[in-house]
Amino acid sequence: MNFIKKIFSTATTENDKESGHDSSQKETITLTTQPLDEYFVSQFIKNGGKFLYCTHQEEVNQHLMDIFEENNWKKAVCFNPDLEKRMNMLGLDSTETISKNYPFFTLCENLLADTGSIMFSSNQVHDKKIAQLPDNFVVFASTSQLVRDAREAFMSIKQNYNKDYPSNISSIKCYEPEKVEDDFLSYGNKNAKKLFLLLLEDL
């Protein structure tokens, strides 16, 4: 609970500050002095993301059910067998057929603290471009996936996959589709999704 209070306190403080100072300098100082998890979530929320912190798997399941109920979703697009099993256990249907009527329930590669963005690869999105996937994402990630920036994210991918590197690496930074932004990691695609993040504490 203290973690949650710190996160929202940080996000509120940064949003309330006047813009009379160098914002890039403030962000550098904040990232240097704050834990990665706190800074990531403050940036993620600032970008329009919806964040749910989980301390155990049961909490993940409860939040997942709440998200689906609040949005009146009965099914999700899902490419991951383990996530499909989780949905089935909770009485939720899944499909691999992409439909804008259903959210995309997925894992990710890394969470980038400096921008509050989320990185994906072919392991999660297969050969699909982010723009081809549903407008709503539900991402399940853990705190061990937090990295400082894109450089550390690529280093993490190299370490995790040895020489069998995934392809189709892309990211989402803007979580308000009406405010589409170009992101260098998006390879020219305009990636913006309404996104719910289930973040599990595993450190």
N, C-alpha and C positions, 0 to 999 in steps of 0.2 A: 504493500500500500504506500509506503514511503517513496518507492520508485515512481509510482503513478503521480503522486503529489509533486515530486521534483520535475517530472516531465511537463506537466501542465503549467506549473509555475514558470518554467523556463520559456515555454512557448508563449505564454501570456506576456511575460516581461519583454521579450524580443518584439512582439507585435505592437506593444504600447510605446516603445521607444520612438523618439522623434528622429527624423531622417537628416539631421544636421551634421552627422558624422559619416566617416567612410565606412559604408556597410560591409565591404569586403574585408576590411581590417577587423571589424567587430566579429565577423564570422570566423576568421582565422584565430583570433584570440579565444573565442568561445570553444572552438573545436580542440584547441590545444589544452584548455583548462578543464573541459568537461569530459566525462566518460563517453565512450562512443555510443552506448545505447541511449543515453539521455539526449545527446546532440542529434542522433539520427531521428528519433521520434519527434523532436521539436521541429526539425526540417520537414519531416514527412507530414506532420499536421499542418505546417505552414503551406505546404504544397496542395493541401486539400484532401489528404488521405484520412481514412477512418481506422483508428488503431485500437486493438483489443489485446491487452497484456494477459498472458496465461502462465500460471505457475505449475500446472500439471495437466495431463492429458484429458482428464474429466472436464476441466475448465475449457479446454479447446473445444470439446464436443458441445458443451453447453452454449458457448459463444457462437459456434457454427449454426446450431439449431436456432438461436435467437436471430442471427442475420437472415437466415432463410425465411423464418416466420415473419419478421418485420417487413421484408420485401416481397412476401407472398410468392416465394420461389419453392417449387416442388422438385426441381431437377437441376443438375448442373452439367456443363460440358467438362469432362475430366479425361486426361490422358494417362493418369498415374494409377496403377493397380492398387497400391496401398491406400490411396485416397478414396478410390472407388469402394474398397472394403469398408472404410470408415463411414462413408455415406450410407452404404447398405445397412450397416449396423444401426445407424440412426434413423432408418426408415426413409432415406432420401434416394431418389433415383439419379442415375448418371448416364451420360451418353458421350460418345466420341464424335458425334455429328455436331458441327458448329451451328449454333442458332443464336440470334441476337436476343431471343426471348429468355435465355438461360444465362446465368453467370458462368465464368470460367474458374473452376476450383483447381489450384495448382500449387506446386512448390516453387522455389526459385534458387538461383545460384548464390547470390549475395545481397546484402543490404548495405548501401553506400552512405556513410554518415555525412560526408561533406555536402551532399546534395539532397539527401533524403530520398534517393532513387532506389529502385529495385532492379537487379540484373537477372535476366533469364537466358537460357540457351536452348539448343535443340533437345536437350534432355527434358525440358518442360513444355516447350511450345512446338516441338517437332520441326517441321519445315515451314510452319506458318509465320507470317509477319504479324507483329503485334496488332496492326490495323485490321487484320482479317479475323481476329478473335472477338468474342463478345465485348460489349461496352462495359460490362461489370466484371471485375476480378475479385476473387477471394483467395488470398495468398496465405499459405501456412509456412512460417519460417521460425527459426530459433535464434537466440541471441549469439550463438557461436558462429553464425553466418555474417555477423557484423564486421565490416572492414572500414578503413578510413576513407578510401577513395577508389577510383577506377583502376589505378595502378595496382593497389593491393588486391582488388577483386580479380584481376587477370592473374596475378601471382597465385592467388588461392585456387583458381581453376587449374593452373598448371600443376600445383601440388596435389590436388584432389584426384586428377585424372591421369597423372603421369604423362604418357605420350598419346593416350587416346582422348584427345581434346574434343569437346563438343563444338558444334558449329552453330550458326544462326544466333550469335550473341547479340542481345539487344537489351534495352532498359526502358522503364517507365519512370518519368520524373513528375509529370503533371497529372494530378488526380481529379482535376476538374475539366471534363471534356470541352467545356465552353472556352477554356483558356489553353488551347493547344500551343505547345512550345516545341521548338526544334531542339533535339538533344544530340550531341555528337555521337553518343553510343547508339543512336537509333539509325545510323547510316542513312540519314536523309528522310526517314519515315517520320511522320508526325504522330507520335504515340501519346495518347492521353486516354486514361480509363478511370472510371469511378472504382476505387479500390479499397477493399477491406483487408487489413493485415492482422492475422492471428499470430502474435509473437510469443513463442514459448521460451521461458527461462530455462536454459540447460547448462549454465555455467556456474 
